[in-house]
Amino acid sequence: MSVPRRIAAVPAYIASHAKSHFQEAAPGHKFLGYFRNWQGSDGEFFAPYKGKARIIGQPAAGQARRDANAQLKAEFDAVLNEACELPATSKAQIAALRARQQALIAHYGPSGYRISTTSTSPFATGLGNEHPIENGFAFLTPYGLPYLAGSGVKGIVRRAMQELHSEGEDGFSRETIDALFGPENTEDARRGALDFWDVFPSPAGGKMVVEIMTPHHGGYYQDGDTPHDSGAPVPVSFLAVPAKSAFDFHVICHTSRLPSALQDAWSALLDRAFRHAFEWVGFGAKTSVGYGAMNPVQAVAQTSATAVSSHADRPDSRQAWPAAKLTLNPSTGEIKASFEGKTTAGLKGGDAEKLRSSLNEEQAAKLKKNKELKNIAVMVQAQDNHLLLLGLAKS
C-alpha cells in the first residue's frame, strides 16, 4: 500500500501523525490548523462517524487487503475525538475569561446584567464554516476555544422578545423591542440600549463531544433524483459542546437611550426573554432539532437571587455621601466619586452621561472644565468588594 499523503492544511515538516505532538493544543487548533485528515493515493480516505474512521476505497480482497485497511483505520481512528479534549491550559483560559467577565460586569453596577445557566442538550455553532469534514465549528481566534458571539446572543434574545410580542405578553411591544435592540428598519437605523458580550461555555467533563446527523434522500436534494425509502443515508459527524455545560450571559444596558418607562423595567424584560429563549428558541445551530437548549428554571432562580436583582431591593447597603468629590476622566468619560478616603467604581457610557445631565448647568460646566466637582451629595452602594456610584442624592 502506498504511503498516505496529507490533504489538510498541515505543513509537511509537522509530525501530525503523532497524537503526543498536540496534547497541549486547544480544540480549535487541533480541529482547524492541525487536523489529522489523510487520503491515500489509491483512493482510500477518512470518513468520520461518531469520532471513528470509516475507510472508503477499494473493496477488501484477501487478508493482505484486510490488514492494510486495519492499519489505515488505526491511523485514522478517533481523529475527531482527539480534537475534543481540552488540555489544562485551555481549561485555565476558559476559567480566566469567565472570571474576568464576572468581575467586569460588577463594575457596571445597576447597568450590568448577568444570567447563568446549564445546557440541557449539546450546543453547536459555526457548522457552516469550511473544514475537511464539511462541518466546521466556531472557535475563538487565536485561543482555539469554543464560544458564542455576542451578536448571536443578541439575535436570539431579540427573536424571543418578538415571539413574546406576537403572543400578546405584557411589556413586549414593538416600540420596546426597538428601544432595546434598535429598529430593524434601515431607514430609521439607530443603536439600541443593550450590548451583548461573547459567551464562553465551560464544557462538562472538560471536553467537547462528537455528534452525528444522518441526512436522508441525498440524491433527491442534490441530484434531483426521485425520493424513495431504499436510499442509503450518509452519517455526518460534527463537534459540539456537551449537555450539562455551564453558560454565562452578560448584557450592558445604556439606560440613557431608553424612555422613562423602561428605565427600571429592562432587566425584568430580559429575564423573561432569556427564559423563553432557553426553553423554546435555543442558542447556536440546529436548534430546530433540540440543540442549544438551556435550563430556564435554574437560570431564572440564580438571576433573581444575584446579579440581576435591583439595587433598590437591598436598601441596607445604600448610603449617602453628603460632600463627595466627583472626578471626570476626560479621555474615557468615566466618572468616580470619593469621600473620606473611599472611592467608587467608575460610571461609563450612558450611565456617566445620565449623571452629568442630573447636575445643574453650573455644576456640569465646572466638572467639564476642572475635571472634578467638590461637595456633591451622591448615593452609593456596597456590592461584593466594590462601591457603586448610583447617582446624585435627592435633596
C-alpha positions, 0 to 999 in steps of 0.5 A: 500500500502506498504511503498516505499523503496529507490533504489538510492544511498541515505543513509537511515538516509537522509530525501530525501523525503523532497524537503526543505532538498536540496534547497541549493544543486547544480544540480549535487548533487541533480541529482547524490548523492541525487536523489529522485528515489523510487520503491515500493515493489509491483512493482510500480516505477518512470518513468520520462517524461518531469520532471513528474512521470509516475507510472508503476505497477499494473493496477488501480482497484477501487478508493482505487487503484486510490488514492494510485497511486495519492499519489505515483505520488505526491511523485514522481512528478517533481523529475527531475525538482527539480534537475534543479534549481540552488540555489544562491550559485551555481549561485555565483560559476558559476559567480566566475569561469567565472570571474576568467577565464576572468581575467586569460586569460588577463594575457596571453596577445597576447597568450590568446584567448577568444570567447563568445557566446549564445546557440541557442538550449539546450546543453547536455553532459555526457548522457552516464554516469550511473544514475537511469534514464539511462541518466546521465549528466556531472557535475563538481566534487565536485561543482555539476555544469554543464560544458564542458571539455576542451578536448571536446572543443578541439575535436570539434574545431579540427573536424571543422578545418578538415571539413574546410580542406576537403572543400578546405578553405584557411589556413586549411591544414593538416600540420596546423591542426597538428601544432595546435592540434598535429598529430593524428598519434601515431607514430609521437605523439607530443603536439600541440600549443593550450590548451583548458580550461573547459567551464562553461555555465551560464544557462538562467533563472538560471536553467537547463531544462528537455528534452525528446527523444522518441526512436522508434522500441525498440524491433527491436534494442534490441530484434531483433524483426521485425520493424513495425509502431504499436510499442509503443515508450518509452519517455526518459527524460534527463537534459540539459542546456537551449537555450539562455545560455551564453558560454565562450571559452578560448584557450592558444596558445604556439606560440613557437611550431608553424612555422613562418607562423602561428605565427600571423595567429592562432587566425584568424584560430580559429575564423573561426573554432569556427564559423563553429563549432557553426553553423554546428558541435555543442558542447556536445551530440546529436548534430546530432539532433540540440543540442549544437548549438551556435550563430556564428554571435554574437560570431564572432562580440564580438571576433573581437571587444575584446579579440581576436583582435591583439595587433598590431591593437591598436598601441596607447597603445604600448610603449617602455621601453628603460632600463627595468629590466627583472626578471626570476622566476626560479621555474615557468619560468615566466618572468616580466619586470619593469621600473620606478616603473611599472611592467608587467604581467608575460610571461609563457610557450612558450611565456617566452621561445620565449623571452629568445631565442630573447636575445643574448647568453650573455644576456640569460646566465646572466638572467639564472644565476642572475635571472634578466637582467638590461637595456633591451629595451622591448615593452609593452602594456596597456590592461584593468588594466594590462601591457603586456610584448610583447617582446624585442624592435627592435633596 
